[in-house]
Amino acid sequence: MSISTEITKLISAATELVAYFQNIKSDMETRMVTREAQFDEWRQHRDRLGQDGDGALYPGVLQGEVFNTGGNGATPGGSLDFTSLENVGTNNNVYLHIRTPLNVNTHSEM
């Protein structure tokens, strides 16, 4: 066999080897995208109490409603995270300024 035949065989084998590893790399990338999506879904719901939808509670998320802020002589009231409200004496033009801790489930990336 001549040297040119040997070189041709080596080039052919190298090309096949590169194609094989590119296929493996493509499969791995596809699996990683799928696994990352599954992990993000799990991380988003890992702290959930109850089933998804109405009634589910997320302890790391501020939740609740404000029913009344003291207008018309009513007692201020709210639910969940808004149970302790000041009586501001009116229900008109009441604005809430809420400072919450950073939710590490949502804001985990820079």
C-alpha positions as a Markdown table, in Angstrom:
| # | Residue | x | y | z |
|---|---|---|---|---|
| 1 | Met | 0.0 | 0.0 | 0.0 |
| 2 | Ser | 1.1 | 3.4 | -0.8 |
| 3 | Ile | 1.5 | 6.3 | 1.7 |
| 4 | Ser | -1.3 | 8.2 | -0.1 |
| 5 | Thr | -3.7 | 5.3 | 0.5 |
| 6 | Glu | -2.8 | 5.2 | 4.2 |
| 7 | Ile | -3.3 | 9.0 | 4.5 |
| 8 | Thr | -6.6 | 8.7 | 2.8 |
| 9 | Lys | -7.7 | 6.0 | 5.2 |
| 10 | Leu | -6.5 | 8.0 | 8.2 |
| 11 | Ile | -8.4 | 11.1 | 7.0 |
| 12 | Ser | -11.5 | 9.1 | 6.5 |
| 13 | Ala | -11.3 | 7.5 | 9.9 |
| 14 | Ala | -10.7 | 11.0 | 11.5 |
| 15 | Thr | -13.7 | 12.4 | 9.7 |
| 16 | Glu | -15.9 | 9.6 | 10.9 |
| 17 | Leu | -14.6 | 10.0 | 14.4 |
| 18 | Val | -15.3 | 13.7 | 14.4 |
| 19 | Ala | -18.9 | 13.1 | 13.1 |
| 20 | Tyr | -19.5 | 10.5 | 15.8 |
| 21 | Phe | -18.4 | 12.8 | 18.6 |
| 22 | Gln | -20.4 | 15.7 | 17.2 |
| 23 | Asn | -23.5 | 13.5 | 17.3 |
| 24 | Ile | -22.7 | 12.6 | 20.9 |
| 25 | Lys | -22.2 | 16.3 | 21.7 |
| 26 | Ser | -25.5 | 17.2 | 20.1 |
| 27 | Asp | -27.4 | 14.5 | 22.0 |
| 28 | Met | -25.8 | 15.7 | 25.3 |
| 29 | Glu | -26.8 | 19.3 | 24.6 |
| 30 | Thr | -30.3 | 18.3 | 23.8 |
| 31 | Arg | -30.5 | 16.3 | 27.1 |
| 32 | Met | -29.0 | 19.2 | 29.0 |
| 33 | Val | -31.6 | 21.6 | 27.7 |
| 34 | Thr | -34.4 | 19.2 | 28.7 |
| 35 | Arg | -32.9 | 18.6 | 32.2 |
| 36 | Glu | -32.4 | 22.3 | 32.8 |
| 37 | Ala | -36.0 | 23.0 | 32.0 |
| 38 | Gln | -37.1 | 20.2 | 34.3 |
| 39 | Phe | -34.9 | 21.5 | 37.1 |
| 40 | Asp | -36.2 | 25.0 | 36.7 |
| 41 | Glu | -39.8 | 23.7 | 36.9 |
| 42 | Trp | -38.9 | 21.7 | 40.1 |
| 43 | Arg | -37.1 | 24.7 | 41.6 |
| 44 | Gln | -40.1 | 27.0 | 40.9 |
| 45 | His | -42.5 | 24.6 | 42.7 |
| 46 | Arg | -40.3 | 23.1 | 45.4 |
| 47 | Asp | -41.7 | 25.3 | 48.1 |
| 48 | Arg | -45.3 | 25.0 | 47.0 |
| 49 | Leu | -47.8 | 23.9 | 49.7 |
| 50 | Gly | -50.8 | 22.3 | 48.0 |
| 51 | Gln | -51.5 | 21.7 | 44.3 |
| 52 | Asp | -51.0 | 24.2 | 41.6 |
| 53 | Gly | -53.8 | 26.7 | 41.1 |
| 54 | Asp | -56.1 | 28.3 | 43.6 |
| 55 | Gly | -55.2 | 27.6 | 47.1 |
| 56 | Ala | -51.5 | 26.9 | 46.5 |
| 57 | Leu | -49.2 | 28.7 | 48.9 |
| 58 | Tyr | -45.6 | 29.6 | 48.2 |
| 59 | Pro | -43.8 | 30.5 | 51.5 |
| 60 | Gly | -41.1 | 32.4 | 49.7 |
| 61 | Val | -43.6 | 34.7 | 47.9 |
| 62 | Leu | -45.6 | 37.5 | 49.5 |
| 63 | Gln | -49.3 | 36.6 | 49.2 |
| 64 | Gly | -52.6 | 37.9 | 50.5 |
| 65 | Glu | -55.3 | 40.6 | 50.1 |
| 66 | Val | -56.2 | 43.8 | 51.9 |
| 67 | Phe | -59.9 | 44.0 | 52.5 |
| 68 | Asn | -60.2 | 47.3 | 54.4 |
| 69 | Thr | -57.9 | 50.0 | 55.6 |
| 70 | Gly | -60.3 | 51.6 | 58.1 |
| 71 | Gly | -62.7 | 53.6 | 55.9 |
| 72 | Asn | -66.3 | 54.0 | 57.0 |
| 73 | Gly | -65.5 | 53.1 | 60.6 |
| 74 | Ala | -64.6 | 49.5 | 59.6 |
| 75 | Thr | -61.8 | 47.6 | 61.1 |
| 76 | Pro | -58.7 | 47.2 | 58.9 |
| 77 | Gly | -58.4 | 43.7 | 57.6 |
| 78 | Gly | -56.4 | 41.5 | 55.3 |
| 79 | Ser | -55.4 | 37.9 | 54.7 |
| 80 | Leu | -52.2 | 35.8 | 54.8 |
| 81 | Asp | -49.2 | 38.2 | 54.8 |
| 82 | Phe | -51.4 | 41.3 | 55.3 |
| 83 | Thr | -53.1 | 40.5 | 58.6 |
| 84 | Ser | -51.5 | 43.4 | 60.6 |
| 85 | Leu | -52.7 | 46.7 | 59.1 |
| 86 | Glu | -52.8 | 50.2 | 60.4 |
| 87 | Asn | -56.1 | 52.0 | 60.6 |
| 88 | Val | -55.6 | 54.9 | 58.1 |
| 89 | Gly | -59.3 | 56.0 | 58.4 |
| 90 | Thr | -60.1 | 55.8 | 54.7 |
| 91 | Asn | -60.3 | 53.4 | 51.8 |
| 92 | Asn | -59.6 | 56.1 | 49.2 |
| 93 | Asn | -56.1 | 56.8 | 47.7 |
| 94 | Val | -54.4 | 54.2 | 49.9 |
| 95 | Tyr | -51.1 | 52.9 | 48.5 |
| 96 | Leu | -49.1 | 50.0 | 49.8 |
| 97 | His | -45.3 | 50.2 | 49.9 |
| 98 | Ile | -44.0 | 46.7 | 50.3 |
| 99 | Arg | -40.4 | 45.6 | 50.9 |
| 100 | Thr | -39.9 | 41.9 | 50.5 |
| 101 | Pro | -36.8 | 39.8 | 50.9 |
| 102 | Leu | -35.2 | 38.5 | 47.7 |
| 103 | Asn | -36.8 | 35.3 | 46.6 |
| 104 | Val | -33.9 | 32.9 | 45.9 |
| 105 | Asn | -36.1 | 30.6 | 43.9 |
| 106 | Thr | -36.7 | 33.3 | 41.3 |
| 107 | His | -33.7 | 35.5 | 41.6 |
| 108 | Ser | -30.9 | 33.0 | 41.7 |
| 109 | Glu | -29.0 | 34.2 | 38.7 |
| 110 | Met | -27.0 | 37.3 | 38.1 |
